[in-house]
Amino acid sequence: MTMRAFDYMRAERVDDAIAALGNPNTRCLAGGTNLLDLMKGYVEQPTRLVDITHLPLRDIETLPDGGLRIGALVSNTDLANDRNVRERYPLLAQALVSGASPQLRNMASVGGNLLQRTRCHYFTDVGFDACNKRKPGSGCAAREGSNRIHAILGASDQCIAVHPSDMCVALAALDAVVEAQSRSGMRRIPMREFHRLPGTTPERDTELRGDELIVAVTLPASRFADHSRYLKVRDRASYEFALVSVAAALEMDRDRVRDVRIALGGVAQKPWRALRAEQVLVGRALDDAALAAAASAATEGARPYRDNAFKVTLAQRAVARALREASAA
Amino acid sequence: MHVRLDVNGHDYDLTLDPRVTLLDALREYIGLTGTKKGCDRGQCGACTVLVNDRRINSCLALAAAHEGDRIRTIEGLAGATTLHPVQSAFIGHDGFQCGYCTPGQICSAIGMLDEARGDTISAVTTDVRRRGPAELTDAEIRERMSGNLCRCGAYVGIVAAVREASKRGT
């Protein structure tokens, strides 16, 4: 398998990498696990790769407010096994190890994981003509095609693909912030705003601009370490993308919910924060009625397609189970 | 472009197109064909090698990006007269049939055993906050080896081989 020809440049300093960005045909190379795969399929055809793997962005540091700052090049393996992450953000550790394979996690970076592209069959195979995400204006083959793995929430007439990452679902639940650096300075983008819904511009997955480099992700001080759960439901027990996943995090006041975060994966083009379901639970005990109310609120507005109606029920059951297991954790 | 790769302790000076993957550099430019090309898309694990002692898929890595790294392949594991203990364990437990996935399985197992000794978790680890070396139950071995597919289905022998190697402390 080959790829289109490109120029290769190794950046030694963050400023050099940023200086090389801005051209739409330039891509940063970090772990390469998604980018090179897409290049081999001619989905991505950059003319220049900027190898950023030697930039000093591999630290995980505790912040003065008790939060954590994670360098963009920390590998998925190193982040999942970091002692602070496992103690204070076990939800994130669980999400990370449920994604990909050990080899891929050894390669894949935090920044690259944030920018993973959808595994919609019609997007990843250039043999299909109609894909608005790959070729704006060409249509969406998935809407009338095989759409078992596709979105039930937040899709548009132009694109019904889902976001593939597990890590990002946990980051959305944990109120993470993405730090993006450009020639004009540093921008902090909350996870809830980082990924976009398709609307009329499905070709843009995120709010990151072409001249920006993700340098870090920050997490606020942990409040959910004792009661959290990442539940991933998929066709195989391992090494498979989620049909539905749920990141549930609870702060309990005896048997009542003081605060809660619920985010879903596999249902939308972004990690889907179930804000209504969170509101439903605050102040309540996690009895069957509360779990059912939260589960139903989590899929409010769901619009399934031909093959994926099962995801609505699956998502509701997964939300209830993840909350129950989080409270028992 | 010019690329120098350190493979199994030897330096190789190569002239490559930037598109050449680490896998193709090993097989087509250096002549080390022990590392196998299966899917060439990061899905099967046949191309697994150790880079700075970590297992990676060499099909999704550019050779140019690994200048300065220590690369170990299946050819670099055995001693002059003795096999690597994981190689012996695979033979002892029939951890293969056709053998095509085996170099990747063995490199992956060596990387995995190293990870397990170093206080790491997997998707089947029930308490991610627990400290210390991983307890390599069969479920842990299967999950931690899930990046390597075996089309012949020799998984029972592979798990047995890895289990024995883990007990020998390789």
Interface residues (C-beta under 8 A of the other chain):
Chain A: M1 T2 M3 A5 F6 D7 Y8 R10 L29 G32 T33 L36 D37 K40 G41 L49 D51 T53 T77 A80 N81 R86 E87 P90 A93 Q94 V97 S98 A100 S101 P102 Q103 L104 N106 M107 K232 A237 S238 Y239
Chain B: M1 D17 P18 R19 T21 D40 R41 G42 G45 T48 R54 R55 I56 N57 L60 A61 L62 A64 A65 S108 G111 M112 E115 G118 D119 T120 I121 S122 A123 T125 V128 R129 R142 E143 R144 S146 G147 N148
